[in-house]
Structures are given as C-alpha cells and as structure tokens.
Amino acid sequence: SCQIRMPNKEKKSFNLLLDSGAAISAMLYANVDTSIHIPQTVIPSYLGSGLGGTLHGVSGRLEEFCMDSSYCIYNHIYSFQINKSEFFLHETNIKQGIIGNHILEKFAIILDFSNQVIYLKPNRKFKKIPNYDKSGLYLSKGGKELRKFYVQNILPNSPADESKIKVGDEIISINRLPSSFYSLQKIQNILSKREGKVVALRFKRNSIVYSTKLVLKELI
C-alpha cells in the first residue's frame, strides 16, 4: 500500500496497482473512498482510452506521496477519476487507483512474486519533477496511419484558449516542423516545457491555414 497526504492534511493508506503503461504519476478513484479528497485547484485531464471510450478526470497537486516510509515524493501532480460503472466499482474493491510510470521510473524495481514483495531502489530520476501540459491544448490522432493531429479539447483560460485555435482544427506544424515529424508524446513534451516558452503553431480550418503562438504558463 501507499501513504498519501490528502489536501485536508490527513495521511491515508491506499492499495494502488502498478501500471507501467500509464503516462501519469498516479491516479486515485475519487468516488470510492470518502478519505480521497480532490485538491481545490485542478485542471481537466485526459487520462487515456479504455473499452468504454475516452477516460476523463482532473489533475491537481498533492503534498506527499510515499511508496513506503522511506521513499516519499513531494508536491507532484496526480490524477483523479470519477467512474460509476459496475465493472469499475467492482475493481475498486481490490484497488483505489494506479501508480503510473512517472513514479515507477524513479526506481529500480524487483518483483518477488513468490513472497509477494516489491523491492525499490531510487535511481537518478528520483528527484526529477515531471512536467505537465502548460498549453491547455488537448490533441488526438487521426488521418492516414494516424499521422495527423486534431484539437480535441481546449482548457478554459489557458494559452490555447487565448489563441485563435478551435476544437476540430488540424495542427499542421509545430515550431516550423511538419506535425507528421512528431509523435503525440513528443508534442506533449513540447507543450510541457517551462513557463514562458513560446510554441509556434500552424493549423488548418476549412482548408484555410492560420498561424498562432502559445506562451506556456503554469495552470496548477
């Protein structure tokens, strides 16, 4: 189990599934345990896709997250999901969330299945603070071979919201390079740079090409 300090300063223990394929720090199922409190300041989050479609939630900062009493991570951003499906509620009898690769990559991990023990050793990434999107621009892949990128959503009061971009626009270049040169993960990395970084975009709407610049800023 993991110990997490909630926004009300209480420290609680939760059973979390290790999910090395999840590109997040951790996600808590906010509606399954009354001791799970969502931070006051959050932003909407795209948490991935499942059998039921796109998974949405919110992200916010938590003061303290401990894998055990020895290894604690401070002031990171975590995701919170609310899901009331029957399958989901059954799963929550076993776990109250997941630990993603933004935390798992901080450790060398040995799984001792016979004794049901996990051994952790911090590596050089232990003190690294993961970046998060500072543009408010949510993209999805489409087109032939999924090499095109479309605006799926825009966070209110974000740099993307203050630009000319609208939902449904096709992003055709980023910092003067064609968008086909990038993977979705590489684009997300660009949009997660430091506050004040300028990202130049060209996008297409109804066959007309427009240009804009996003000045990244802290959203949480």
Secondary structure, DSSP 8 states (H G I E B T S, - for coil): -EEEE-TTS-EEEE-EEE-TT--SSEEEETTS-TT----SSEEEEEEEEETTEEEEEEEEEEEEEESSSS-EEEEEEEEEE----HHHHHHTTT-SEEE-HHHHTTEEEEEETTTTEEEEEE-TTTT-------S-EEEEEESGGG-EEEEEEE-TTSTTTTSS--TT-EEEEETTEEGGG--HHHHHHHTTS-TT-EEEEEEEETTEEEEEEEE-----
